[in-house]
Amino acid sequence: MGCLGTLFAVPVLTPLSGMGQPDKAPGAGSSESATFDLDPLVVSASRYEEELMAAPASVSILTSTELSREAAPSVAALFRTVPGVDYQQAGVNRYLIAVRGFNNAFGSSTYVMVDHRDAYNPALGLVLYTRLPVDALDLERVEVVRGPGSAIYGPGVEQGVIHFITRDPFEYPGTSVAVGLGEQSMHKFAFRQAGIIREKFVYKITGSFTEGEDWKLDPDDPDDAIALNSIVREVLDLDGNVARIVEGREYNSYIWTVGGQLHYRPDDETRIMAHVDYAESKLILNASLGEIQTDGSGIATAQVQFERGPLWIQAYGFKEFVDGNNFFYRAGHLMYGYSYELNLQARYRLDWPSEEEPVMFGADYKFTNPRSLGTISGR
């Protein structure tokens, strides 16, 4: 059913000498196959590091060792064996994931994060797992919190949390390459490169490309025939002119991502990180208004984090680029999207009355400007 049958990974890890690396957490580094975490640390249940057994919610962890064993076209395919996760594959490059049930066509009921930033489209609020700028090559672990998280993350986080945590280039330097082939004419290439710029200053570059052919509808099947016969052949632009003639569903799909990070650690207590990425895709999406054909739909992300002792601050934002190559199959008009979002977050941890029972307080600010030129949900 559209999965990769073979995946070849060629990791080349080279230590960064003379960098004064911080002490690694248990199991960190390139010798993970020889270590076992009896009680690993998690951060998603309480927004600070704590032992798994002490977390106030049920948490599952997918470790880097488990991730490297899976020959999967997307990190979303890794959830098919996680307890309490509703996993659906809606297309060769389209996944719907939900924790605590209530899955839907957008797959957005569960709060999803990548390195402490949320992973939603700024206008539609959906999560495209295959367009996330993460790959198994660069994942340190994935934390799945099965429990409501509104007290920690704000309103609307009652159906669990999924947190993708990528590999720190200080602790995981070197080069890794993966090549995959599978059914549905699928092929994939991914790479990761991390190294030193100067002492206490490192970088990381990642990228991936996945292409395949989606499952085809059968015109002789009654249900498939309904979808095929409802396609509007003439797609109109904003002025009402015919901009595109649709001969049928477009089954070819692709997704490519590229990203980079800079990390700076001037001392043992201070960490500064800057991140940028861009992802672009062509695939069919499920929506309440019918199926959407995206072709060259892209989204850019920028993020800055600062941490010193108990103080943690970050700012991140998204900008989408959806021009006239995207359309509704059943509505017959083009889609446009230039929405953007800005997030500012700060928190402070006070180890009182003890380190085991700290008090945390902070502030969150989010500004979303949905701009679709009236083509998605009106003004």
Kinemage of the C-alpha trace (Angstrom):
@kinemage 1
@onewidth
@group {chain A} dominant
@subgroup {mainchain}
@vectorlist {calphas} color= white
{ca met a 1} P 0.000 0.000 0.000
{ca gly a 2} L 2.477 2.635 -1.117
{ca cys a 3} L 5.198 2.036 1.452
{ca leu a 4} L 8.916 1.911 0.847
{ca gly a 5} L 10.065 -1.649 0.557
{ca thr a 6} L 13.784 -0.927 0.717
{ca leu a 7} L 15.708 1.825 2.419
{ca phe a 8} L 19.479 2.200 2.356
{ca ala a 9} L 21.078 4.538 4.904
{ca val a 10} L 24.756 5.461 4.881
{ca pro a 11} L 25.647 7.358 8.064
{ca val a 12} L 29.109 8.867 8.487
{ca leu a 13} L 29.522 10.378 11.965
{ca thr a 14} L 32.664 12.360 12.767
{ca pro a 15} L 33.330 13.763 16.248
{ca leu a 16} L 33.856 17.459 16.743
{ca ser a 17} L 37.100 17.711 18.669
{ca gly a 18} L 38.040 20.557 20.952
{ca met a 19} L 34.546 21.942 21.194
{ca gly a 20} L 33.888 21.464 24.872
{ca gln a 21} L 30.718 19.497 24.270
{ca pro a 22} L 28.232 19.395 27.156
{ca asp a 23} L 27.593 16.174 28.990
{ca lys a 24} L 25.259 13.991 26.953
{ca ala a 25} L 22.021 12.627 28.240
{ca pro a 26} L 21.933 8.858 28.739
{ca gly a 27} L 21.937 7.151 25.390
{ca ala a 28} L 22.933 10.242 23.397
{ca gly a 29} L 25.644 10.160 20.775
{ca ser a 30} L 26.590 7.732 18.066
{ca ser a 31} L 26.912 4.678 20.322
{ca glu a 32} L 23.204 4.471 21.010
{ca ser a 33} L 23.016 0.800 19.989
{ca ala a 34} L 25.132 -0.094 23.036
{ca thr a 35} L 23.085 1.836 25.590
{ca phe a 36} L 19.632 1.378 27.067
{ca asp a 37} L 17.529 4.124 28.618
{ca leu a 38} L 15.617 2.568 31.499
{ca asp a 39} L 13.977 5.896 32.352
{ca pro a 40} L 14.653 8.401 29.551
{ca leu a 41} L 14.038 12.127 29.764
{ca val a 42} L 10.995 13.740 28.143
{ca val a 43} L 10.074 17.403 27.677
{ca ser a 44} L 6.602 17.420 26.103
{ca ala a 45} L 4.477 16.475 29.097
{ca ser a 46} L 5.483 19.411 31.328
{ca arg a 47} L 7.594 21.633 29.028
{ca tyr a 48} L 10.770 20.864 30.955
{ca glu a 49} L 13.055 17.850 31.170
{ca glu a 50} L 11.866 15.131 33.500
{ca glu a 51} L 12.131 11.386 33.764
{ca leu a 52} L 9.523 9.434 31.832
{ca met a 53} L 8.216 7.732 34.975
{ca ala a 54} L 7.699 11.133 36.652
{ca ala a 55} L 5.739 12.667 33.750
{ca pro a 56} L 2.136 13.614 34.645
{ca ala a 57} L 0.775 11.966 31.481
{ca ser a 58} L 1.194 8.748 29.532
{ca val a 59} L 4.067 9.266 27.074
{ca ser a 60} L 5.409 7.016 24.320
{ca ile a 61} L 8.897 7.602 22.909
{ca leu a 62} L 10.173 6.620 19.489
{ca thr a 63} L 13.963 6.614 19.816
{ca ser a 64} L 16.490 7.255 17.069
{ca thr a 65} L 17.370 3.555 17.057
{ca glu a 66} L 13.738 2.598 16.390
{ca leu a 67} L 13.409 5.316 13.762
{ca ser a 68} L 16.471 4.116 11.868
{ca arg a 69} L 15.030 0.601 11.552
{ca glu a 70} L 11.898 1.721 9.724
{ca ala a 71} L 11.877 1.820 5.919
{ca ala a 72} L 9.151 4.438 5.669
{ca pro a 73} L 8.541 7.234 3.132
{ca ser a 74} L 7.495 9.651 5.898
{ca val a 75} L 7.990 10.093 9.625
{ca ala a 76} L 4.192 9.896 9.905
{ca ala a 77} L 4.328 6.199 9.009
{ca leu a 78} L 6.209 5.588 12.244
{ca phe a 79} L 3.002 6.049 14.271
{ca arg a 80} L 1.222 2.979 12.954
{ca thr a 81} L 2.517 0.872 15.869
{ca val a 82} L 2.270 3.470 18.667
{ca pro a 83} L -0.434 2.625 21.269
{ca gly a 84} L -3.330 5.056 21.443
{ca val a 85} L -2.660 6.648 18.045
{ca asp a 86} L -5.275 6.607 15.265
{ca tyr a 87} L -3.263 6.206 12.051
{ca gln a 88} L -4.737 6.534 8.547
{ca gln a 89} L -2.959 6.731 5.217
{ca ala a 90} L -5.160 8.773 2.886
{ca gly a 91} L -2.724 8.824 -0.032
{ca val a 92} L 0.756 7.792 -0.994
{ca asn a 93} L 2.066 11.003 0.599
{ca arg a 94} L -0.843 11.928 2.864
{ca tyr a 95} L -1.351 10.818 6.477
{ca leu a 96} L -4.018 11.538 9.093
{ca ile a 97} L -2.861 11.112 12.688
{ca ala a 98} L -4.854 11.589 15.884
{ca val a 99} L -4.359 10.781 19.547
{ca arg a 100} L -7.393 9.988 21.722
{ca gly a 101} L -9.586 9.415 18.647
{ca phe a 102} L -11.669 11.916 16.653
{ca asn a 103} L -9.539 11.807 13.522
{ca asn a 104} L -10.734 13.955 10.613
{ca ala a 105} L -9.972 14.884 7.005
{ca phe a 106} L -7.436 17.485 8.091
{ca gly a 107} L -5.585 15.318 10.618
{ca ser a 108} L -5.218 18.360 12.866
{ca ser a 109} L -6.944 17.381 16.119
{ca thr a 110} L -3.649 16.537 17.871
{ca tyr a 111} L -1.172 19.305 18.708
{ca val a 112} L 2.004 18.745 16.669
{ca met a 113} L 5.388 20.359 17.308
{ca val a 114} L 8.877 20.286 15.803
{ca asp a 115} L 11.644 21.433 18.172
{ca his a 116} L 9.136 23.338 20.366
{ca arg a 117} L 7.365 25.175 17.519
{ca asp a 118} L 3.920 24.144 16.301
{ca ala a 119} L 3.625 22.594 12.849
{ca tyr a 120} L 0.327 23.912 11.516
{ca asn a 121} L -0.457 25.650 8.254
{ca pro a 122} L -1.004 29.294 9.303
{ca ala a 123} L -4.334 29.674 7.467
{ca leu a 124} L -5.990 26.251 7.300
{ca gly a 125} L -4.745 24.915 10.615
{ca leu a 126} L -3.949 21.497 9.148
{ca val a 127} L -0.807 19.425 9.597
{ca leu a 128} L 0.939 18.050 6.513
{ca tyr a 129} L 3.206 15.431 8.063
{ca thr a 130} L 4.975 14.668 4.810
{ca arg a 131} L 5.837 18.359 4.397
{ca leu a 132} L 7.389 18.693 7.831
{ca pro a 133} L 11.093 19.552 7.537
{ca val a 134} L 12.124 16.434 9.470
{ca asp a 135} L 13.424 13.048 8.397
{ca ala a 136} L 14.333 9.895 10.290
{ca leu a 137} L 17.997 10.707 9.601
{ca asp a 138} L 17.754 13.822 11.764
{ca leu a 139} L 15.326 12.706 14.454
{ca glu a 140} L 16.651 12.110 17.947
{ca arg a 141} L 13.256 11.020 19.221
{ca val a 142} L 9.502 11.533 18.915
{ca glu a 143} L 7.400 12.032 22.043
{ca val a 144} L 3.690 11.173 21.965
{ca val a 145} L 1.706 12.481 24.946
{ca arg a 146} L -1.616 10.689 25.348
{ca gly a 147} L -3.521 13.158 27.420
{ca pro a 148} L -4.931 16.695 27.335
{ca gly a 149} L -2.320 19.452 27.249
{ca ser a 150} L -4.308 22.686 27.383
{ca ala a 151} L -2.938 23.550 30.822
{ca ile a 152} L 0.565 23.553 29.329
{ca tyr a 153} L 0.080 24.612 25.701
{ca gly a 154} L -3.096 26.696 25.756
{ca pro a 155} L -6.719 26.122 24.710
{ca gly a 156} L -7.540 23.498 22.113
{ca val a 157} L -4.884 20.943 23.096
{ca glu a 158} L -7.200 18.332 24.536
{ca gln a 159} L -6.287 15.491 22.151
{ca gly a 160} L -2.682 14.864 22.963
{ca val a 161} L 0.683 16.154 21.773
{ca ile a 162} L 3.160 14.835 19.185
{ca his a 163} L 6.625 16.367 19.436
{ca phe a 164} L 9.406 15.758 16.884
{ca ile a 165} L 12.822 16.497 18.401
{ca thr a 166} L 15.707 16.681 15.933
{ca arg a 167} L 19.348 15.868 16.537
{ca asp a 168} L 21.583 18.497 18.100
{ca pro a 169} L 24.605 19.074 15.805
{ca phe a 170} L 26.843 19.373 18.894
{ca glu a 171} L 26.018 15.829 19.907
{ca tyr a 172} L 25.398 14.311 16.462
{ca pro a 173} L 27.988 15.675 14.000
{ca gly a 174} L 28.796 14.113 10.643
{ca thr a 175} L 27.113 13.182 7.380
{ca ser a 176} L 24.192 10.822 6.747
{ca val a 177} L 22.530 9.857 3.468
{ca ala a 178} L 19.468 7.683 2.825
{ca val a 179} L 18.040 6.363 -0.449
{ca gly a 180} L 14.727 4.530 -0.690
{ca leu a 181} L 12.691 2.699 -3.338
{ca gly a 182} L 9.194 1.300 -3.007
{ca glu a 183} L 5.789 0.574 -4.459
{ca gln a 184} L 3.696 3.138 -6.345
{ca ser a 185} L 6.824 4.214 -8.290
{ca met a 186} L 8.093 5.769 -5.080
{ca his a 187} L 11.656 6.880 -4.539
{ca lys a 188} L 13.241 8.987 -1.847
{ca phe a 189} L 16.520 10.726 -1.104
{ca ala a 190} L 17.481 12.396 2.175
{ca phe a 191} L 20.681 13.845 3.593
{ca arg a 192} L 21.991 15.438 6.784
{ca gln a 193} L 25.255 17.284 7.327
{ca ala a 194} L 26.417 18.746 10.649
{ca gly a 195} L 29.828 20.200 11.441
{ca ile a 196} L 31.913 22.865 13.085
{ca ile a 197} L 32.239 26.481 11.946
{ca arg a 198} L 34.402 27.569 14.858
{ca glu a 199} L 34.705 26.667 18.516
{ca lys a 200} L 31.296 26.556 20.217
{ca phe a 201} L 29.605 27.386 16.883
{ca val a 202} L 28.153 24.574 14.709
{ca tyr a 203} L 25.762 24.148 11.804
{ca lys a 204} L 23.330 21.592 10.425
{ca ile a 205} L 21.886 21.243 6.913
{ca thr a 206} L 19.136 18.782 6.005
{ca gly a 207} L 17.069 18.012 2.931
{ca ser a 208} L 14.834 15.379 1.390
{ca phe a 209} L 12.935 14.611 -1.811
{ca thr a 210} L 10.132 12.049 -2.109
{ca glu a 211} L 8.149 11.262 -5.256
{ca gly a 212} L 5.503 8.667 -6.008
{ca glu a 213} L 2.273 7.885 -7.794
{ca asp a 214} L -0.934 8.090 -5.780
{ca trp a 215} L -3.536 5.347 -5.744
{ca lys a 216} L -5.780 5.578 -8.797
{ca leu a 217} L -9.562 5.636 -8.752
{ca asp a 218} L -11.462 3.045 -10.751
{ca pro a 219} L -14.216 4.556 -12.975
{ca asp a 220} L -16.061 1.223 -12.829
{ca asp a 221} L -16.307 1.402 -9.035
{ca pro a 222} L -19.501 3.224 -7.926
{ca asp a 223} L -17.823 5.216 -5.152
{ca asp a 224} L -14.780 6.135 -7.244
{ca ala a 225} L -17.036 7.118 -10.135
{ca ile a 226} L -18.784 9.698 -7.943
{ca ala a 227} L -15.465 11.412 -7.203
{ca leu a 228} L -14.307 11.286 -10.829
{ca asn a 229} L -17.599 12.552 -12.252
{ca ser a 230} L -17.718 15.484 -9.828
{ca ile a 231} L -14.490 17.013 -11.168
{ca val a 232} L -15.101 20.446 -12.698
{ca arg a 233} L -13.207 20.551 -15.973
{ca glu a 234} L -12.750 24.318 -16.297
{ca val a 235} L -10.885 26.010 -13.425
{ca leu a 236} L -11.459 29.762 -13.129
{ca asp a 237} L -9.056 32.434 -11.909
{ca leu a 238} L -9.911 35.465 -9.754
{ca asp a 239} L -11.328 37.344 -12.747
{ca gly a 240} L -13.610 34.476 -13.751
{ca asn a 241} L -11.513 33.474 -16.755
{ca val a 242} L -10.655 29.853 -17.560
{ca ala a 243} L -7.128 29.355 -16.252
{ca arg a 244} L -6.804 25.590 -16.465
{ca ile a 245} L -8.454 22.598 -18.125
{ca val a 246} L -8.594 19.540 -15.879
{ca glu a 247} L -8.569 16.259 -17.761
{ca gly a 248} L -8.772 14.175 -14.578
{ca arg a 249} L -7.056 13.558 -11.261
{ca glu a 250} L -3.310 14.114 -11.160
{ca tyr a 251} L -1.774 11.093 -9.488
{ca asn a 252} L 1.888 12.086 -9.480
{ca ser a 253} L 3.001 13.592 -6.165
{ca tyr a 254} L 6.238 14.933 -4.747
{ca ile a 255} L 7.519 16.641 -1.624
{ca trp a 256} L 10.883 18.282 -1.079
{ca thr a 257} L 12.282 20.032 1.975
{ca val a 258} L 15.485 21.860 2.851
{ca gly a 259} L 16.518 23.363 6.167
{ca gly a 260} L 19.447 24.694 8.140
{ca gln a 261} L 20.401 25.489 11.733
{ca leu a 262} L 23.110 27.416 13.544
{ca his a 263} L 23.915 26.643 17.198
{ca tyr a 264} L 26.048 28.743 19.517
{ca arg a 265} L 27.018 27.872 23.090
{ca pro a 266} L 29.246 30.562 24.613
{ca asp a 267} L 29.211 28.812 28.006
{ca asp a 268} L 27.715 25.802 29.753
{ca glu a 269} L 24.463 27.576 30.648
{ca thr a 270} L 23.703 29.488 27.445
{ca arg a 271} L 22.305 28.050 24.225
{ca ile a 272} L 21.315 30.016 21.123
{ca met a 273} L 19.774 28.425 18.029
{ca ala a 274} L 18.559 29.827 14.704
{ca his a 275} L 16.576 27.728 12.217
{ca val a 276} L 15.136 28.223 8.722
{ca asp a 277} L 13.469 25.762 6.352
{ca tyr a 278} L 11.316 25.587 3.251
{ca ala a 279} L 9.035 22.786 2.041
{ca glu a 280} L 7.106 22.399 -1.202
{ca ser a 281} L 4.685 19.736 -2.344
{ca lys a 282} L 2.360 18.443 -5.021
{ca leu a 283} L -0.357 16.116 -3.726
{ca ile a 284} L -4.099 15.691 -3.249
{ca leu a 285} L -5.538 16.865 0.079
{ca asn a 286} L -8.820 15.914 1.701
{ca ala a 287} L -10.980 18.831 2.814
{ca ser a 288} L -14.541 19.533 3.879
{ca leu a 289} L -15.142 21.296 0.532
{ca gly a 290} L -13.851 18.333 -1.455
{ca glu a 291} L -10.440 17.303 -2.662
{ca ile a 292} L -7.745 19.913 -3.278
{ca gln a 293} L -4.992 19.505 -5.846
{ca thr a 294} L -1.843 21.271 -4.658
{ca asp a 295} L 0.952 21.826 -7.151
{ca gly a 296} L 3.958 23.753 -5.900
{ca ser a 297} L 2.361 24.758 -2.601
{ca gly a 298} L 5.141 25.889 -0.257
{ca ile a 299} L 5.706 27.082 3.286
{ca ala a 300} L 8.744 28.761 4.876
{ca thr a 301} L 9.637 28.692 8.577
{ca ala a 302} L 12.058 30.720 10.698
{ca gln a 303} L 12.829 30.182 14.388
{ca val a 304} L 15.172 31.615 17.036
{ca gln a 305} L 15.676 30.152 20.521
{ca phe a 306} L 17.578 31.480 23.536
{ca glu a 307} L 18.133 29.558 26.749
{ca arg a 308} L 20.165 30.534 29.784
{ca gly a 309} L 19.673 28.640 32.991
{ca pro a 310} L 15.980 28.727 33.949
{ca leu a 311} L 15.088 31.319 31.266
{ca trp a 312} L 13.838 30.141 27.862
{ca ile a 313} L 12.703 32.429 25.019
{ca gln a 314} L 11.802 31.711 21.410
{ca ala a 315} L 10.276 33.404 18.381
{ca tyr a 316} L 9.144 31.674 15.215
{ca gly a 317} L 6.935 32.283 12.230
{ca phe a 318} L 5.502 30.785 9.049
{ca lys a 319} L 4.786 32.155 5.590
{ca glu a 320} L 2.902 30.163 2.956
{ca phe a 321} L 3.225 30.462 -0.799
{ca val a 322} L 0.175 29.103 -2.626
{ca asp a 323} L -0.252 30.572 -6.114
{ca gly a 324} L -2.499 29.729 -9.026
{ca asn a 325} L -1.439 26.102 -9.499
{ca asn a 326} L -3.717 24.856 -6.700
{ca phe a 327} L -7.441 24.229 -7.122
{ca phe a 328} L -10.547 22.481 -5.796
{ca tyr a 329} L -11.569 19.551 -7.977
{ca arg a 330} L -15.273 20.016 -7.274
{ca ala a 331} L -15.452 23.816 -7.061
{ca gly a 332} L -13.586 24.704 -10.240
{ca his a 333} L -11.612 27.714 -9.022
{ca leu a 334} L -7.985 28.400 -8.180
{ca met a 335} L -6.627 28.649 -4.650
{ca tyr a 336} L -4.289 31.312 -3.385
{ca gly a 337} L -2.577 31.578 -0.030
{ca tyr a 338} L -0.197 34.158 1.381
{ca ser a 339} L -0.982 33.695 5.058
{ca tyr a 340} L 1.628 34.183 7.731
{ca glu a 341} L 1.954 33.665 11.463
{ca leu a 342} L 4.187 35.005 14.248
{ca asn a 343} L 4.702 33.345 17.644
{ca leu a 344} L 6.548 34.708 20.680
{ca gln a 345} L 7.042 32.550 23.779
{ca ala a 346} L 8.922 32.954 27.050
{ca arg a 347} L 9.005 30.965 30.254
{ca tyr a 348} L 10.944 30.824 33.481
{ca arg a 349} L 11.463 27.831 35.755
{ca leu a 350} L 11.709 28.334 39.477
{ca asp a 351} L 13.007 25.307 41.355
{ca trp a 352} L 10.717 25.887 44.293
{ca pro a 353} L 9.774 24.219 46.536
{ca ser a 354} L 12.274 21.733 44.996
{ca glu a 355} L 13.840 20.725 41.682
{ca glu a 356} L 11.447 17.774 41.546
{ca glu a 357} L 8.432 20.091 41.980
{ca pro a 358} L 9.294 23.332 40.165
{ca val a 359} L 7.047 26.294 39.483
{ca met a 360} L 6.914 27.514 35.879
{ca phe a 361} L 5.394 30.674 34.492
{ca gly a 362} L 5.575 32.343 31.117
{ca ala a 363} L 3.779 34.117 28.309
{ca asp a 364} L 2.676 33.251 24.767
{ca tyr a 365} L 1.712 35.548 21.900
{ca lys a 366} L 0.394 34.423 18.521
{ca phe a 367} L -0.576 36.557 15.547
{ca thr a 368} L -2.117 34.900 12.483
{ca asn a 369} L -2.998 36.738 9.287
{ca pro a 370} L -4.956 34.428 6.923
{ca arg a 371} L -4.755 35.731 3.356
{ca ser a 372} L -6.356 33.639 0.603
{ca leu a 373} L -7.790 36.399 -1.618
{ca gly a 374} L -11.218 35.002 -0.774
{ca thr a 375} L -10.551 31.669 -2.520
{ca ile a 376} L -10.612 29.294 0.481
{ca ser a 377} L -13.271 30.390 2.929
{ca gly a 378} L -14.420 33.806 1.712
{ca arg a 379} L -13.306 37.057 3.241
